[in-house]
Amino acid sequence: MSTTQTIVTIPPMTVSPEVQEYANKHGILETLQRLLEATPRIYPTATSIQVYLKQDVSLEDLWFLTFEVRVPAADIPDHVEAKRRWGDEWARAYPPPRLHSFVLRLVPVDL
């Protein structure tokens, strides 16, 4: 009797230490955790996921928790739909009132 196993790979993910600090300080750690768990599930073929803080260029007090996801271009033929899936998860993970900005930067890459 032979058995087959399905191998699930998780895209490499890097989260800057400042992201955790910011989320903890502002009470949005649970939202961050949910998005960290959901992002590789939404984009299973991602080659990398980086999460970092980015300051607004004109407003010093405005920060963005940025999820930069690199996915093979062939795996996201409909860029708008691919971003919508993450946006739907964001909406479930972060109910109103929303006082902080989570941003997806979906980058198609050629392999």
Secondary structure, DSSP 8 states (H G I E B T S, - for coil): ------------EEE-HHHHHHHHHTT-HHHHHHHHHHHHHH-TT-SEEEEEEEE-SS-TT-EEEEEEEEEEGGG-S-HHHHHHHHHHHHHHHS-SS--SEEEEEEEEE--
